[in-house]
Amino acid sequence: MVTASLDATFAALSDPTRRAILARLAKGEATVNELVAPFKLSQPAISKHLKVLEKAGLITRGRDAQRRPCRIAAEPLAEANGWLEDYRKIWEVNFDRLDNLLDEMKAENQKPS
């Protein structure tokens, strides 16, 4: 069953900049200014991406004295992975059936006439 949080996760992941931000945060927390550095985007543009990620529950923002570090949140990604895993299983069954069919066809072609 697709939930609103899963919809928000996939919508947030649809943008390559947001995926890159998550990849950076997977290495450890970072401030907005640290996240702006590798991109050719303004701080307000990065902040908009962070708001989308935060609304989807993919990141959290803390407060550490003057800093407001962003951290990746694993729960929505785990939910998306679980949803994708169900489909991976279906495709594996289909590929196994195709492999078996191809093996049968190959064996049939190798029989002497």
Biopython code that builds the backbone (N, CA, C, O; Angstrom):
import numpy as np
from Bio.PDB.StructureBuilder import StructureBuilder

atoms = [
    (1, "MET", "N", (0.844, -1.184, 0.000)),
    (1, "MET", "CA", (0.000, 0.000, 0.000)),
    (1, "MET", "C", (0.888, 1.245, 0.000)),
    (1, "MET", "O", (1.831, 1.345, 0.785)),
    (2, "VAL", "N", (0.582, 2.174, -0.871)),
    (2, "VAL", "CA", (1.345, 3.409, -0.965)),
    (2, "VAL", "C", (0.771, 4.414, 0.022)),
    (2, "VAL", "O", (-0.429, 4.688, 0.026)),
    (3, "THR", "N", (1.635, 4.950, 0.843)),
    (3, "THR", "CA", (1.193, 5.928, 1.829)),
    (3, "THR", "C", (1.601, 7.325, 1.388)),
    (3, "THR", "O", (2.406, 7.494, 0.472)),
    (4, "ALA", "N", (1.036, 8.314, 2.048)),
    (4, "ALA", "CA", (1.391, 9.700, 1.736)),
    (4, "ALA", "C", (2.873, 9.942, 1.991)),
    (4, "ALA", "O", (3.515, 10.693, 1.257)),
    (5, "SER", "N", (3.423, 9.307, 3.031)),
    (5, "SER", "CA", (4.847, 9.508, 3.313)),
    (5, "SER", "C", (5.711, 8.892, 2.215)),
    (5, "SER", "O", (6.762, 9.437, 1.876)),
    (6, "LEU", "N", (5.282, 7.771, 1.662)),
    (6, "LEU", "CA", (6.010, 7.151, 0.563)),
    (6, "LEU", "C", (5.941, 8.033, -0.683)),
    (6, "LEU", "O", (6.932, 8.176, -1.399)),
    (7, "ASP", "N", (4.789, 8.616, -0.939)),
    (7, "ASP", "CA", (4.653, 9.553, -2.053)),
    (7, "ASP", "C", (5.605, 10.729, -1.876)),
    (7, "ASP", "O", (6.281, 11.138, -2.820)),
    (8, "ALA", "N", (5.654, 11.272, -0.656)),
    (8, "ALA", "CA", (6.537, 12.411, -0.384)),
    (8, "ALA", "C", (8.002, 12.017, -0.549)),
    (8, "ALA", "O", (8.806, 12.807, -1.045)),
    (9, "THR", "N", (8.351, 10.801, -0.137)),
    (9, "THR", "CA", (9.726, 10.326, -0.275)),
    (9, "THR", "C", (10.124, 10.266, -1.735)),
    (9, "THR", "O", (11.167, 10.795, -2.119)),
    (10, "PHE", "N", (9.293, 9.618, -2.563)),
    (10, "PHE", "CA", (9.633, 9.503, -3.971)),
    (10, "PHE", "C", (9.624, 10.858, -4.673)),
    (10, "PHE", "O", (10.442, 11.094, -5.562)),
    (11, "ALA", "N", (8.722, 11.741, -4.294)),
    (11, "ALA", "CA", (8.703, 13.080, -4.876)),
    (11, "ALA", "C", (9.995, 13.820, -4.532)),
    (11, "ALA", "O", (10.582, 14.484, -5.386)),
    (12, "ALA", "N", (10.431, 13.703, -3.287)),
    (12, "ALA", "CA", (11.672, 14.367, -2.875)),
    (12, "ALA", "C", (12.876, 13.767, -3.583)),
    (12, "ALA", "O", (13.806, 14.486, -3.949)),
    (13, "LEU", "N", (12.863, 12.452, -3.776)),
    (13, "LEU", "CA", (13.988, 11.779, -4.429)),
    (13, "LEU", "C", (14.014, 11.986, -5.941)),
    (13, "LEU", "O", (14.985, 11.613, -6.599)),
    (14, "SER", "N", (12.969, 12.569, -6.492)),
    (14, "SER", "CA", (12.904, 12.749, -7.943)),
    (14, "SER", "C", (13.878, 13.805, -8.450)),
    (14, "SER", "O", (14.146, 13.874, -9.650)),
    (15, "ASP", "N", (14.402, 14.618, -7.563)),
    (15, "ASP", "CA", (15.306, 15.695, -7.963)),
    (15, "ASP", "C", (16.761, 15.298, -7.716)),
    (15, "ASP", "O", (17.096, 14.860, -6.616)),
    (16, "PRO", "N", (17.635, 15.443, -8.724)),
    (16, "PRO", "CA", (19.037, 15.033, -8.553)),
    (16, "PRO", "C", (19.793, 15.844, -7.493)),
    (16, "PRO", "O", (20.694, 15.316, -6.842)),
    (17, "THR", "N", (19.443, 17.095, -7.320)),
    (17, "THR", "CA", (20.114, 17.900, -6.286)),
    (17, "THR", "C", (19.770, 17.359, -4.908)),
    (17, "THR", "O", (20.642, 17.255, -4.045)),
    (18, "ARG", "N", (18.510, 17.018, -4.695)),
    (18, "ARG", "CA", (18.115, 16.478, -3.392)),
    (18, "ARG", "C", (18.758, 15.114, -3.145)),
    (18, "ARG", "O", (19.140, 14.799, -2.018)),
    (19, "ARG", "N", (18.876, 14.309, -4.196)),
    (19, "ARG", "CA", (19.567, 13.025, -4.025)),
    (19, "ARG", "C", (21.033, 13.251, -3.673)),
    (19, "ARG", "O", (21.592, 12.530, -2.846)),
    (20, "ALA", "N", (21.656, 14.244, -4.294)),
    (20, "ALA", "CA", (23.056, 14.556, -3.991)),
    (20, "ALA", "C", (23.200, 15.069, -2.555)),
    (20, "ALA", "O", (24.171, 14.742, -1.873)),
    (21, "ILE", "N", (22.252, 15.855, -2.107)),
    (21, "ILE", "CA", (22.274, 16.338, -0.721)),
    (21, "ILE", "C", (22.176, 15.153, 0.234)),
    (21, "ILE", "O", (22.913, 15.086, 1.218)),
    (22, "LEU", "N", (21.275, 14.223, -0.049)),
    (22, "LEU", "CA", (21.151, 13.036, 0.809)),
    (22, "LEU", "C", (22.430, 12.214, 0.794)),
    (22, "LEU", "O", (22.845, 11.693, 1.830)),
    (23, "ALA", "N", (23.060, 12.092, -0.373)),
    (23, "ALA", "CA", (24.322, 11.349, -0.458)),
    (23, "ALA", "C", (25.376, 12.010, 0.410)),
    (23, "ALA", "O", (26.154, 11.325, 1.073)),
    (24, "ARG", "N", (25.407, 13.318, 0.412)),
    (24, "ARG", "CA", (26.370, 14.040, 1.258)),
    (24, "ARG", "C", (26.045, 13.814, 2.727)),
    (24, "ARG", "O", (26.947, 13.575, 3.530)),
    (25, "LEU", "N", (24.767, 13.887, 3.089)),
    (25, "LEU", "CA", (24.379, 13.723, 4.487)),
    (25, "LEU", "C", (24.551, 12.282, 4.964)),
    (25, "LEU", "O", (24.661, 12.038, 6.165)),
    (26, "ALA", "N", (24.576, 11.342, 4.048)),
    (26, "ALA", "CA", (24.836, 9.951, 4.428)),
    (26, "ALA", "C", (26.244, 9.797, 4.997)),
    (26, "ALA", "O", (26.521, 8.848, 5.731)),
    (27, "LYS", "N", (27.130, 10.728, 4.659)),
    (27, "LYS", "CA", (28.507, 10.710, 5.168)),
    (27, "LYS", "C", (28.624, 11.391, 6.526)),
    (27, "LYS", "O", (29.632, 11.240, 7.216)),
    (28, "GLY", "N", (27.593, 12.140, 6.910)),
    (28, "GLY", "CA", (27.610, 12.837, 8.186)),
    (28, "GLY", "C", (26.841, 14.135, 8.105)),
    (28, "GLY", "O", (26.528, 14.621, 7.019)),
    (29, "GLU", "N", (26.542, 14.690, 9.257)),
    (29, "GLU", "CA", (25.748, 15.923, 9.297)),
    (29, "GLU", "C", (26.496, 17.073, 8.636)),
    (29, "GLU", "O", (27.722, 17.060, 8.520)),
    (30, "ALA", "N", (25.723, 18.071, 8.205)),
    (30, "ALA", "CA", (26.307, 19.251, 7.558)),
    (30, "ALA", "C", (25.360, 20.432, 7.748)),
    (30, "ALA", "O", (24.148, 20.264, 7.883)),
    (31, "THR", "N", (25.936, 21.618, 7.754)),
    (31, "THR", "CA", (25.133, 22.838, 7.825)),
    (31, "THR", "C", (24.698, 23.218, 6.412)),
    (31, "THR", "O", (25.185, 22.665, 5.427)),
    (32, "VAL", "N", (23.782, 24.163, 6.333)),
    (32, "VAL", "CA", (23.325, 24.636, 5.027)),
    (32, "VAL", "C", (24.504, 25.172, 4.227)),
    (32, "VAL", "O", (24.638, 24.874, 3.040)),
    (33, "ASN", "N", (25.354, 25.957, 4.866)),
    (33, "ASN", "CA", (26.510, 26.514, 4.153)),
    (33, "ASN", "C", (27.443, 25.420, 3.642)),
    (33, "ASN", "O", (28.004, 25.544, 2.553)),
    (34, "GLU", "N", (27.611, 24.365, 4.409)),
    (34, "GLU", "CA", (28.443, 23.244, 3.953)),
    (34, "GLU", "C", (27.789, 22.509, 2.786)),
    (34, "GLU", "O", (28.479, 21.971, 1.921)),
    (35, "LEU", "N", (26.474, 22.489, 2.766)),
    (35, "LEU", "CA", (25.764, 21.832, 1.681)),
    (35, "LEU", "C", (25.741, 22.686, 0.411)),
    (35, "LEU", "O", (25.658, 22.148, -0.693)),
    (36, "VAL", "N", (25.812, 23.995, 0.559)),
    (36, "VAL", "CA", (25.811, 24.889, -0.601)),
    (36, "VAL", "C", (27.109, 24.748, -1.394)),
    (36, "VAL", "O", (27.097, 24.838, -2.621)),
    (37, "ALA", "N", (28.216, 24.529, -0.709)),
    (37, "ALA", "CA", (29.547, 24.565, -1.330)),
    (37, "ALA", "C", (29.691, 23.745, -2.612)),
    (37, "ALA", "O", (30.206, 24.281, -3.593)),
    (38, "PRO", "N", (29.267, 22.476, -2.667)),
    (38, "PRO", "CA", (29.524, 21.698, -3.883)),
    (38, "PRO", "C", (28.569, 22.002, -5.053)),
    (38, "PRO", "O", (28.766, 21.493, -6.157)),
    (39, "PHE", "N", (27.565, 22.806, -4.822)),
    (39, "PHE", "CA", (26.563, 23.074, -5.854)),
    (39, "PHE", "C", (26.722, 24.477, -6.429)),
    (39, "PHE", "O", (27.224, 25.389, -5.772)),
    (40, "LYS", "N", (26.291, 24.617, -7.648)),
    (40, "LYS", "CA", (26.276, 25.947, -8.271)),
    (40, "LYS", "C", (24.892, 26.550, -8.075)),
    (40, "LYS", "O", (24.256, 27.021, -9.018)),
    (41, "LEU", "N", (24.449, 26.520, -6.831)),
    (41, "LEU", "CA", (23.141, 27.044, -6.459)),
    (41, "LEU", "C", (23.311, 28.014, -5.299)),
    (41, "LEU", "O", (24.289, 27.954, -4.553)),
    (42, "SER", "N", (22.344, 28.901, -5.165)),
    (42, "SER", "CA", (22.380, 29.859, -4.061)),
    (42, "SER", "C", (21.951, 29.173, -2.770)),
    (42, "SER", "O", (21.375, 28.085, -2.780)),
    (43, "GLN", "N", (22.249, 29.842, -1.662)),
    (43, "GLN", "CA", (21.838, 29.325, -0.361)),
    (43, "GLN", "C", (20.313, 29.223, -0.272)),
    (43, "GLN", "O", (19.811, 28.234, 0.263)),
    (44, "PRO", "N", (19.552, 30.211, -0.778)),
    (44, "PRO", "CA", (18.091, 30.055, -0.730)),
    (44, "PRO", "C", (17.588, 28.863, -1.558)),
    (44, "PRO", "O", (16.617, 28.212, -1.174)),
    (45, "ALA", "N", (18.235, 28.578, -2.677)),
    (45, "ALA", "CA", (17.820, 27.426, -3.496)),
    (45, "ALA", "C", (18.075, 26.124, -2.747)),
    (45, "ALA", "O", (17.227, 25.232, -2.751)),
    (46, "ILE", "N", (19.234, 26.006, -2.105)),
    (46, "ILE", "CA", (19.538, 24.811, -1.316)),
    (46, "ILE", "C", (18.559, 24.707, -0.147)),
    (46, "ILE", "O", (18.101, 23.614, 0.187)),
    (47, "SER", "N", (18.243, 25.828, 0.465)),
    (47, "SER", "CA", (17.285, 25.822, 1.580)),
    (47, "SER", "C", (15.919, 25.308, 1.141)),
    (47, "SER", "O", (15.249, 24.606, 1.899)),
    (48, "LYS", "N", (15.500, 25.653, -0.079)),
    (48, "LYS", "CA", (14.226, 25.142, -0.591)),
    (48, "LYS", "C", (14.283, 23.620, -0.744)),
    (48, "LYS", "O", (13.331, 22.919, -0.401)),
    (49, "HIS", "N", (15.407, 23.118, -1.262)),
    (49, "HIS", "CA", (15.566, 21.666, -1.383)),
    (49, "HIS", "C", (15.536, 21.009, -0.001)),
    (49, "HIS", "O", (14.937, 19.948, 0.176)),
    (50, "LEU", "N", (16.180, 21.640, 0.964)),
    (50, "LEU", "CA", (16.195, 21.090, 2.320)),
    (50, "LEU", "C", (14.793, 21.059, 2.924)),
    (50, "LEU", "O", (14.453, 20.127, 3.652)),
    (51, "LYS", "N", (13.985, 22.063, 2.628)),
    (51, "LYS", "CA", (12.608, 22.080, 3.133)),
    (51, "LYS", "C", (11.807, 20.915, 2.562)),
    (51, "LYS", "O", (11.018, 20.295, 3.274)),
    (52, "VAL", "N", (12.007, 20.616, 1.277)),
    (52, "VAL", "CA", (11.317, 19.472, 0.671)),
    (52, "VAL", "C", (11.759, 18.176, 1.340)),
    (52, "VAL", "O", (10.931, 17.330, 1.674)),
    (53, "LEU", "N", (13.069, 18.024, 1.534)),
    (53, "LEU", "CA", (13.603, 16.825, 2.184)),
    (53, "LEU", "C", (13.101, 16.705, 3.618)),
    (53, "LEU", "O", (12.772, 15.612, 4.081)),
    (54, "GLU", "N", (13.047, 17.830, 4.312)),
    (54, "GLU", "CA", (12.581, 17.821, 5.700)),
    (54, "GLU", "C", (11.090, 17.488, 5.768)),
    (54, "GLU", "O", (10.666, 16.718, 6.631)),
    (55, "LYS", "N", (10.301, 18.057, 4.872)),
    (55, "LYS", "CA", (8.862, 17.786, 4.850)),
    (55, "LYS", "C", (8.589, 16.307, 4.561)),
    (55, "LYS", "O", (7.629, 15.732, 5.074)),
    (56, "ALA", "N", (9.444, 15.700, 3.734)),
    (56, "ALA", "CA", (9.304, 14.274, 3.421)),
    (56, "ALA", "C", (9.845, 13.390, 4.542)),
    (56, "ALA", "O", (9.704, 12.168, 4.497)),
    (57, "GLY", "N", (10.463, 14.008, 5.545)),
    (57, "GLY", "CA", (11.009, 13.251, 6.667)),
    (57, "GLY", "C", (12.357, 12.624, 6.374)),
    (57, "GLY", "O", (12.832, 11.787, 7.142)),
    (58, "LEU", "N", (12.983, 13.021, 5.263)),
    (58, "LEU", "CA", (14.265, 12.439, 4.869)),
    (58, "LEU", "C", (15.457, 13.052, 5.594)),
    (58, "LEU", "O", (16.531, 12.452, 5.657)),
    (59, "ILE", "N", (15.262, 14.246, 6.137)),
    (59, "ILE", "CA", (16.314, 14.874, 6.944)),
    (59, "ILE", "C", (15.682, 15.489, 8.187)),
    (59, "ILE", "O", (14.478, 15.736, 8.249)),
    (60, "THR", "N", (16.535, 15.722, 9.161)),
    (60, "THR", "CA", (16.141, 16.487, 10.338)),
    (60, "THR", "C", (17.146, 17.613, 10.495)),
    (60, "THR", "O", (18.285, 17.520, 10.039)),
    (61, "ARG", "N", (16.712, 18.657, 11.134)),
    (61, "ARG", "CA", (17.617, 19.781, 11.414)),
    (61, "ARG", "C", (17.687, 19.953, 12.923)),
    (61, "ARG", "O", (16.673, 20.007, 13.619)),
    (62, "GLY", "N", (18.900, 20.036, 13.392)),
    (62, "GLY", "CA", (19.111, 20.214, 14.824)),
    (62, "GLY", "C", (19.558, 21.617, 15.144)),
    (62, "GLY", "O", (19.607, 22.492, 14.279)),
    (63, "ARG", "N", (19.883, 21.814, 16.401)),
    (63, "ARG", "CA", (20.424, 23.104, 16.831)),
    (63, "ARG", "C", (21.596, 22.793, 17.740)),
    (63, "ARG", "O", (21.458, 22.107, 18.753)),
    (64, "ASP", "N", (22.752, 23.310, 17.357)),
    (64, "ASP", "CA", (23.982, 23.096, 18.101)),
    (64, "ASP", "C", (24.646, 24.452, 18.251)),
    (64, "ASP", "O", (25.442, 24.865, 17.407)),
    (65, "ALA", "N", (24.310, 25.140, 19.338)),
    (65, "ALA", "CA", (24.782, 26.515, 19.568)),
    (65, "ALA", "C", (24.341, 27.374, 18.384)),
    (65, "ALA", "O", (23.142, 27.550, 18.168)),
    (66, "GLN", "N", (25.286, 27.909, 17.616)),
    (66, "GLN", "CA", (24.955, 28.758, 16.470)),
    (66, "GLN", "C", (24.676, 27.947, 15.205)),
    (66, "GLN", "O", (24.117, 28.470, 14.241)),
    (67, "ARG", "N", (25.059, 26.688, 15.210)),
    (67, "ARG", "CA", (24.902, 25.839, 14.017)),
    (67, "ARG", "C", (23.520, 25.198, 13.988)),
    (67, "ARG", "O", (22.905, 24.962, 15.028)),
    (68, "ARG", "N", (23.047, 24.924, 12.777)),
    (68, "ARG", "CA", (21.813, 24.159, 12.587)),
    (68, "ARG", "C", (22.132, 23.008, 11.644)),
    (68, "ARG", "O", (21.797, 23.064, 10.460)),
    (69, "PRO", "N", (22.774, 21.966, 12.157)),
    (69, "PRO", "CA", (23.181, 20.863, 11.284)),
    (69, "PRO", "C", (21.987, 20.053, 10.773)),
    (69, "PRO", "O", (20.989, 19.867, 11.469)),
    (70, "CYS", "N", (22.128, 19.582, 9.538)),
    (70, "CYS", "CA", (21.135, 18.703, 8.931)),
    (70, "CYS", "C", (21.647, 17.275, 9.032)),
    (70, "CYS", "O", (22.842, 17.014, 8.898)),
    (71, "ARG", "N", (20.726, 16.367, 9.268)),
    (71, "ARG", "CA", (21.077, 14.943, 9.367)),
    (71, "ARG", "C", (20.106, 14.138, 8.520)),
    (71, "ARG", "O", (18.933, 14.492, 8.399)),
    (72, "ILE", "N", (20.594, 13.068, 7.942)),
    (72, "ILE", "CA", (19.733, 12.182, 7.163)),
    (72, "ILE", "C", (18.874, 11.369, 8.133)),
    (72, "ILE", "O", (19.317, 11.013, 9.224)),
    (73, "ALA", "N", (17.648, 11.085, 7.720)),
    (73, "ALA", "CA", (16.734, 10.252, 8.507)),
    (73, "ALA", "C", (16.454, 8.979, 7.708)),
    (73, "ALA", "O", (16.034, 9.048, 6.552)),
    (74, "ALA", "N", (16.680, 7.846, 8.309)),
    (74, "ALA", "CA", (16.636, 6.580, 7.583)),
    (74, "ALA", "C", (15.228, 6.008, 7.392)),
    (74, "ALA", "O", (15.008, 5.248, 6.450)),
    (75, "GLU", "N", (14.285, 6.347, 8.244)),
    (75, "GLU", "CA", (12.986, 5.687, 8.219)),
    (75, "GLU", "C", (12.270, 5.781, 6.874)),
    (75, "GLU", "O", (11.816, 4.755, 6.366)),
    (76, "PRO", "N", (12.150, 6.976, 6.273)),
    (76, "PRO", "CA", (11.454, 7.038, 4.982)),
    (76, "PRO", "C", (12.171, 6.249, 3.886)),
    (76, "PRO", "O", (11.526, 5.667, 3.014)),
    (77, "LEU", "N", (13.495, 6.231, 3.931)),
    (77, "LEU", "CA", (14.245, 5.458, 2.936)),
    (77, "LEU", "C", (14.031, 3.972, 3.142)),
    (77, "LEU", "O", (13.968, 3.216, 2.172)),
    (78, "ALA", "N", (13.920, 3.541, 4.383)),
    (78, "ALA", "CA", (13.646, 2.131, 4.669)),
    (78, "ALA", "C", (12.259, 1.749, 4.160)),
    (78, "ALA", "O", (12.074, 0.657, 3.621)),
    (79, "GLU", "N", (11.292, 2.634, 4.328)),
    (79, "GLU", "CA", (9.944, 2.377, 3.821)),
    (79, "GLU", "C", (9.958, 2.268, 2.294)),
    (79, "GLU", "O", (9.327, 1.373, 1.732)),
    (80, "ALA", "N", (10.673, 3.169, 1.624)),
    (80, "ALA", "CA", (10.774, 3.116, 0.161)),
    (80, "ALA", "C", (11.483, 1.840, -0.278)),
    (80, "ALA", "O", (11.078, 1.205, -1.252)),
    (81, "ASN", "N", (12.529, 1.469, 0.430)),
    (81, "ASN", "CA", (13.251, 0.247, 0.102)),
    (81, "ASN", "C", (12.343, -0.982, 0.255)),
    (81, "ASN", "O", (12.385, -1.888, -0.577)),
    (82, "GLY", "N", (11.544, -1.015, 1.288)),
    (82, "GLY", "CA", (10.613, -2.114, 1.491)),
    (82, "GLY", "C", (9.604, -2.209, 0.358)),
    (82, "GLY", "O", (9.284, -3.304, -0.106)),
    (83, "TRP", "N", (9.106, -1.072, -0.082)),
    (83, "TRP", "CA", (8.156, -1.046, -1.188)),
    (83, "TRP", "C", (8.826, -1.553, -2.466)),
    (83, "TRP", "O", (8.247, -2.358, -3.196)),
    (84, "LEU", "N", (10.035, -1.085, -2.732)),
    (84, "LEU", "CA", (10.767, -1.527, -3.923)),
    (84, "LEU", "C", (11.130, -3.007, -3.848)),
    (84, "LEU", "O", (11.143, -3.698, -4.866)),
    (85, "GLU", "N", (11.418, -3.485, -2.662)),
    (85, "GLU", "CA", (11.811, -4.882, -2.472)),
    (85, "GLU", "C", (10.704, -5.832, -2.921)),
    (85, "GLU", "O", (10.988, -6.883, -3.497)),
    (86, "ASP", "N", (9.458, -5.477, -2.666)),
    (86, "ASP", "CA", (8.339, -6.310, -3.111)),
    (86, "ASP", "C", (8.357, -6.462, -4.634)),
    (86, "ASP", "O", (8.105, -7.547, -5.157)),
    (87, "TYR", "N", (8.652, -5.383, -5.331)),
    (87, "TYR", "CA", (8.691, -5.433, -6.792)),
    (87, "TYR", "C", (9.935, -6.147, -7.296)),
    (87, "TYR", "O", (9.896, -6.809, -8.334)),
    (88, "ARG", "N", (11.030, -6.018, -6.572)),
    (88, "ARG", "CA", (12.244, -6.742, -6.949)),
    (88, "ARG", "C", (11.970, -8.244, -6.931)),
    (88, "ARG", "O", (12.412, -8.967, -7.824)),
    (89, "LYS", "N", (11.256, -8.706, -5.938)),
    (89, "LYS", "CA", (10.922, -10.134, -5.839)),
    (89, "LYS", "C", (10.080, -10.584, -7.037)),
    (89, "LYS", "O", (10.306, -11.661, -7.590)),
    (90, "ILE", "N", (9.123, -9.767, -7.427)),
    (90, "ILE", "CA", (8.286, -10.097, -8.587)),
    (90, "ILE", "C", (9.151, -10.209, -9.840)),
    (90, "ILE", "O", (9.010, -11.151, -10.620)),
    (91, "TRP", "N", (10.050, -9.234, -10.026)),
    (91, "TRP", "CA", (10.902, -9.260, -11.219)),
    (91, "TRP", "C", (11.862, -10.433, -11.189)),
    (91, "TRP", "O", (12.162, -11.001, -12.239)),
    (92, "GLU", "N", (12.347, -10.807, -10.032)),
    (92, "GLU", "CA", (13.234, -11.967, -9.944)),
    (92, "GLU", "C", (12.516, -13.236, -10.383)),
    (92, "GLU", "O", (13.090, -14.060, -11.093)),
    (93, "VAL", "N", (11.261, -13.398, -9.963)),
    (93, "VAL", "CA", (10.480, -14.563, -10.378)),
    (93, "VAL", "C", (10.302, -14.546, -11.894)),
    (93, "VAL", "O", (10.453, -15.576, -12.551)),
    (94, "ASN", "N", (9.983, -13.383, -12.444)),
    (94, "ASN", "CA", (9.803, -13.277, -13.894)),
    (94, "ASN", "C", (11.103, -13.580, -14.649)),
    (94, "ASN", "O", (11.083, -14.265, -15.672)),
    (95, "PHE", "N", (12.219, -13.076, -14.149)),
    (95, "PHE", "CA", (13.502, -13.343, -14.804)),
    (95, "PHE", "C", (13.876, -14.816, -14.698)),
    (95, "PHE", "O", (14.442, -15.378, -15.636)),
    (96, "ASP", "N", (13.568, -15.443, -13.575)),
    (96, "ASP", "CA", (13.832, -16.875, -13.427)),
    (96, "ASP", "C", (13.020, -17.672, -14.444)),
    (96, "ASP", "O", (13.530, -18.609, -15.057)),
    (97, "ARG", "N", (11.768, -17.298, -14.618)),
    (97, "ARG", "CA", (10.926, -17.979, -15.617)),
    (97, "ARG", "C", (11.485, -17.770, -17.015)),
    (97, "ARG", "O", (11.508, -18.708, -17.812)),
    (98, "LEU", "N", (11.931, -16.575, -17.326)),
    (98, "LEU", "CA", (12.522, -16.302, -18.632)),
    (98, "LEU", "C", (13.797, -17.105, -18.828)),
    (98, "LEU", "O", (14.023, -17.658, -19.905)),
    (99, "ASP", "N", (14.633, -17.176, -17.799)),
    (99, "ASP", "CA", (15.854, -17.995, -17.877)),
    (99, "ASP", "C", (15.515, -19.446, -18.184)),
    (99, "ASP", "O", (16.156, -20.074, -19.026)),
    (100, "ASN", "N", (14.500, -19.981, -17.497)),
    (100, "ASN", "CA", (14.097, -21.366, -17.730)),
    (100, "ASN", "C", (13.605, -21.566, -19.158)),
    (100, "ASN", "O", (13.935, -22.565, -19.797)),
    (101, "LEU", "N", (12.819, -20.621, -19.657)),
    (101, "LEU", "CA", (12.325, -20.713, -21.026)),
    (101, "LEU", "C", (13.474, -20.678, -22.024)),
    (101, "LEU", "O", (13.502, -21.461, -22.974)),
    (102, "LEU", "N", (14.412, -19.780, -21.811)),
    (102, "LEU", "CA", (15.570, -19.686, -22.704)),
    (102, "LEU", "C", (16.407, -20.962, -22.661)),
    (102, "LEU", "O", (16.901, -21.414, -23.694)),
    (103, "ASP", "N", (16.569, -21.544, -21.477)),
    (103, "ASP", "CA", (17.301, -22.817, -21.363)),
    (103, "ASP", "C", (16.589, -23.925, -22.139)),
    (103, "ASP", "O", (17.232, -24.728, -22.815)),
    (104, "GLU", "N", (15.259, -23.962, -22.038)),
    (104, "GLU", "CA", (14.490, -24.964, -22.777)),
    (104, "GLU", "C", (14.639, -24.767, -24.287)),
    (104, "GLU", "O", (14.802, -25.731, -25.034)),
    (105, "MET", "N", (14.580, -23.520, -24.721)),
    (105, "MET", "CA", (14.719, -23.231, -26.153)),
    (105, "MET", "C", (16.119, -23.597, -26.648)),
    (105, "MET", "O", (16.279, -24.132, -27.745)),
    (106, "LYS", "N", (17.120, -23.307, -25.835)),
    (106, "LYS", "CA", (18.502, -23.629, -26.192)),
    (106, "LYS", "C", (18.675, -25.150, -26.296)),
    (106, "LYS", "O", (19.309, -25.648, -27.226)),
    (107, "ALA", "N", (18.113, -25.870, -25.345)),
    (107, "ALA", "CA", (18.218, -27.345, -25.359)),
    (107, "ALA", "C", (17.489, -27.900, -26.581)),
    (107, "ALA", "O", (17.972, -28.844, -27.206)),
    (108, "GLU", "N", (16.352, -27.338, -26.925)),
    (108, "GLU", "CA", (15.583, -27.787, -28.091)),
    (108, "GLU", "C", (16.388, -27.554, -29.374)),
    (108, "GLU", "O", (16.375, -28.396, -30.272)),
    (109, "ASN", "N", (17.071, -26.445, -29.463)),
    (109, "ASN", "CA", (17.873, -26.132, -30.662)),
    (109, "ASN", "C", (19.124, -27.012, -30.766)),
    (109, "ASN", "O", (19.657, -27.206, -31.858)),
    (110, "GLN", "N", (19.582, -27.536, -29.649)),
    (110, "GLN", "CA", (20.795, -28.354, -29.654)),
    (110, "GLN", "C", (20.509, -29.824, -29.924)),
    (110, "GLN", "O", (21.446, -30.602, -30.101)),
    (111, "LYS", "N", (19.258, -30.221, -29.960)),
    (111, "LYS", "CA", (18.890, -31.626, -30.244)),
    (111, "LYS", "C", (19.219, -31.932, -31.703)),
    (111, "LYS", "O", (18.975, -31.114, -32.589)),
    (112, "PRO", "N", (19.780, -33.126, -31.943)),
    (112, "PRO", "CA", (20.051, -33.497, -33.343)),
    (112, "PRO", "C", (18.740, -33.687, -34.111)),
    (112, "PRO", "O", (17.749, -34.170, -33.562)),
    (113, "SER", "N", (18.753, -33.306, -35.363)),
    (113, "SER", "CA", (17.543, -33.423, -36.194)),
    (113, "SER", "C", (17.327, -34.810, -36.713)),
    (113, "SER", "O", (16.354, -35.058, -37.424)),
]
sb = StructureBuilder()
sb.init_structure("model")
sb.init_model(0)
sb.init_chain("A")
sb.init_seg("    ")
for serial, (resi, resn, name, xyz) in enumerate(atoms, 1):
    if name == "N":
        sb.init_residue(resn, " ", resi, " ")
    sb.init_atom(name, np.array(xyz, "f"), 0.0, 1.0, " ", f" {name:<3s}", serial, name[0])
structure = sb.get_structure()
